[in-house]
Amino acid sequence: MNEGFNKQEIIKKYPFIEEEIKKENIEWNNLEKIYYDFNNYKELYKVQADFIANTLRSHKKIHSVKSRIKNSEGLVEKIVRKTRDRKGKYGDDFYFNIENYKVEITDLIGIRAIHIFKQDWEDIHEFILNTWKVIEITANVRDGDDTKRFEELDIAIKSRKSGYRSVHYLVELNFIQSEPTIAEIQVRTIFEEGYGEIDHQLSYSNTKIPDILKSNLLLFNRLVGSADEMASLINMLNKNLMELDNGYKGIVEEKEEYIKSLEEKIKRLEENIEHKSKN
C-alpha cells in the first residue's frame, strides 16, 4: 500500500522548503505526482538495489556493502532543494516532473561499497567500469590529499572542506519500461565510512555545526587519514614479509635438493668403490 502524501508533515519535517517552494514557483500538485510515482516503483528499485549490492559483494576486495532506497519525503525535499540548481543549468522554465526526476535525482538507489585498504580501490574501480554503464565519477577528497592517480584516470576531483572522502559512481540502469534510472555507488575505506557516518549525523542534527564540534571533527578526519595510511603500510609490510618468507623457503628447499643430490652421488661413489674392491 502506498504511503499517503501529507503536505503538512513534509513541511514539519523540512521547514525550509515552504519558502523555497514559493521562491521557485514549485507546484505542490506536481510534487505529489512525483511522490506517488516514486512509491509505485519502490519495490522494483529495491530489487535492483539488491542486485547491484550482491554483484559488488562478489568482489574479493570489497569488505561489505550497504544499500538503500531514497525516502519518499526525502525525495520531495531534495527536488525542492535542487530546483534552483537545475534552473541555473537548464533555464528558468525547468521544473521537476514524473518524466525527468528519475534521471535528475541521481541517488534514488544508493549503494555503498566498503573496502579495507586504500590501494584496493583501483581493482574495485575497474570492476565497476566493466560491470555497469558508468556516466560520471567524482573523487571527493580533502585539501592536501594525493590526487595524482585520480588525475591520471581523468576522474573529476571535488575538494570537501568537511574532509569527506569517497569515490562516487553514477551508473545508468534500464529496468523500468526502458526508462533510464541512475544509481549512485559510493566506494570508500572502512575508516572513511566511520568518519562519513559521524559527519553525516552531525550535519543533519545541526543547521550549523558549532565551532567546537567542527574543529574536533577536522581533527578526527586527520586521524582517519593517518589510520588509512597506517593500514596501507601494514598491508605492504605484511606482503613484503610474506614474499621474503616465501623466498627463504625457496632457497632452503633448493639447498635441501642440492644436498640430497650430493648425498646420492656420494652413495653411488661408495658403492662403485666397494664393488671395485671386491673385484
N, C-alpha and C positions, 0 to 999 in steps of 0.2 A: 504493500500500500504506500502511495506517495506521501511524503511529508507535506503538510499544508503551508502555503506561503503566508507568512504573518508579517505585515509591514511594520507594525509597532514593535514586535520582538526583534526584528532586524535593526531598527533604529536604536533600540535599547542596548543591543549588543555592540553596535558600531555607531556611536552618537555622531561622529564627524560626517557621516555620509549624507545626512539630511541637507546640510549646507552645500555640499559638493554636488548633490543632485540638482539643486536649484541653480547653481552657478553654470553647470554644464547642460542644463535643459534636458535632463535624463527623465524618461517617462517610466513611472512605476509599472505601468501595464507591460512595458517591454521587458523589464527586469523579471516580472512574474512569469512571462512566457519562457524566458531562458531558464529560470528556476525549475519549472515543471519539465521542460525538455531535457535538462540535465538529469533530473530524477528518473526519467524514463530510460535513460541509458546507463544508469549507475551500475547495475548488475553486470552488464557487458564490459564496463570499464574494469570492474573487479576481476573478471575472468582474464582480461588482457593483462592487468597488473600482475596477477599471479603467474601468468605465462612468462612475462618478462623477468620477474623475480626468480622463478625456477630455472630459467635459462642462465641467468647470471650465477646462480648457486652451483652450476655445473663447472664453473671455472675454479681451478685448484688454488689460485692466488687470492680468491675472494673469501674473506673470513665469515661474513654474514650479510644478509640482505633484508631491508625493510621496504614495505610498500604501503601506499595509502591512496585513497581516492579523495579528491577535494570535497570538503564540507559544502553543502548546498548554499547555506547562508554566507559562508566564506567566499564562495564564487560571486555572489551578488556584491559583497563588499569589494572584492578585487576588481570587478567590472566597473564599479563606480570610481574606484581609485585610479584605474588605468585609462579612463575615458579621456582625460586631459592629455595624457601622453600620446594616445592614438590619434587625437585630433591634430596634435603637433606633427605627427608623422604622415597622416593621410589627408588632413584638411578639416575645416570646421564642420563639414557636413557628415563626418563619420559618426556612427553610433553602433554600439554592440547589438547584435540580434542573433536569432537562433541559427542563421546561416553562417555567421563568421566567428562566433565565440569559441568554437572547438579548435580553431587554428590560432586565434589571437591570444587565448589564455593557454599558456604552454605547460602548466603543471596540473591539469585535471587529473592526470595519472602521475604520481610521484614515486620514484624508486631510489633507494639509497644503497649503494654497494660499498661495503667497508672492508678495507684490507689492512694488514699489519705493518708491513714495511714500505717506505716511500717508493723504493725502486721497483716495487711490484706494479705500480700504476701503469707503466708502459705496456706490459703484457695485457692488462685489462683494457686499456685504450684500444689496442689492436683488435681484441676480441669484440668490442662494441662496434667498431668500424666494419668488421667483417660479418656482423650478425644483423644489424639494422641499417636502415637508411638514415644516416645522421645529417641533419640540416644545419646544426650550429653547435659549436663547442666553445665554452668560456672557462678559462682558468682563473678562479678567484684567489688572489694572493694578498699577502701583506707587504707593505713597503719594505724593500730591502731583501725580499726573498729572491733566490736564484731562479730566474725565469728563462734561462738560456734554452733549455730543452723545449719549452712551450713555443718559443720564438722559432726554433729550428723546424718544428712541426706546423708552423703557421697557425697556431691556436691563439684566439683573442684573449688578451690578458686584462683583467679588471682588478685594480688595486682597492682593497677594502680597508677603510680606516679602523673598523672594528677588529681587524686581524683575522676575519673569517677566511678559511682556506677550504676549497673544494673545487673539483673539476666537474662542470655541468654539461651534459649532452642533451640536446633536443633531438628526439627520434620521431620520425613520421610513421604513423600506423594507418592502415586502411582496413578496418574490420567492421565498420558500421555503414552498410549500404554504400560502400565505396567512398564515403566521406573521409577526408584526412583528419586524423586526430594526432595531437602532439603529446608525447610523454617526455617527462624530464627524468634523466638518470643522473644522480649525483654520486661521484666517486671520491672517497676521502679515506684517510687513515683512521685507525681506531682512536688515536689521540685527538685528531681533528674533529671526530664525531663527538667526543666528550665536550670539547670546547664549544662546538656548534650548538649543541643542545642547551648548554648553560647560557650562551649568548642569546639564543632564541627565546628562552624563558624570560630573561631579563628585559629583552626588547618588548615583549608582549605584555609584561606585567607593569611596565613603566612607560608613560608617554614621553618622558625624558629621563634617561638613566642618570642618577646622581653622580657627581664627580668622584666620590669615594669608591663607588661601585665601578665606574668607568676605569679608574686608574688601576684598581686591583684586577679587573678583567683583562686589561692590556698586559699586566704583569703575568697573569695566568697564561695568556696567549704566548708570551715569550718562553715560558716553561714548557708549554705544549710543543713549540717549535724545537726546543732543545731535546725534549723527550723523543721526538721523531728522529732527530739526528743521531741520538744515542742508540736508539733501536736499530737504525741502519748500520751504525758502526759495529754493534754487537753481532748483527747478522753477517756482516762482511768478515769479521774476525772468526766467527764460527765456521764460515765456508773455507777460509784460509787454513784454519787448523785442521779441518777435515781433509782438505787437499794435501796438507803436509803429512797427516797421519796415513792417508792412503798411499802417498809417495814413499814413506818409510816402510810401509807394509810391502810395497812392490820391491823395494831394494832388498829387504830381508828375504822375501820369497826367492828373488833372483840369486842371492848369496847361498841360500839353502839348496837350490837346484844345482848351483855350481859345485858346492861341497859334495853333494850326493853323486854328481858325475865323476868327481875326483876319486871318491871312495870306491866307485865301481871300477874305475881304471886301475887303482891300486890293487883291488881284489883280483882282477884279471891278470895283472903282472905277477902277483904272488902265486896264482895258480899255474902260470906258464913256467915260473922259476921252479916250482915244486915238481911239475911234470918233467922238466929237463933233468933235474937232479936224479929222478928215478930212472931215467933212461941212461 
